[in-house]
Amino acid sequence: MVSLQSLDDLEGEPHAELFPGEEPQTIRLSLDEGEEIAPHQHPDRQIVFHQLSGAVDVTLGEETYELSPGDVARFDGDQYVSPKARSDSEALLVLAPREE
């Protein structure tokens, strides 16, 4: 079975789930310049953050990483994460259950 979805058709802001109810969770994150998401966690998840357009500073704990189009970050969801857009941006996030 193949599920197809277009990022352009998604309506949720700033988060839009591509395949609701399916694992791993796949989210489109759209942020306007200067917009940020407060520090939060995704316990028991491994996260892949693929920057599609724009520029985002992603703070993981005490460290901040600058992501540009094409950059991919992978991190443990137990860390506090807070993305802040340096310009209008779009990213694709995959939140997979952590394997023990």
Number of C-alpha atoms within 10 A of each C-alpha: 3 3 6 8 9 7 16 7 9 14 11 13 10 15 18 18 19 22 14 11 9 9 11 16 17 21 22 24 22 21 24 15 15 11 17 17 13 11 13 15 15 16 13 15 19 18 22 18 20 21 21 19 18 20 22 28 18 20 17 20 13 8 9 14 12 14 23 18 15 11 14 15 13 13 14 19 21 16 16 16 21 18 22 20 22 19 16 15 21 23 25 21 23 20 21 18 16 12 7 4
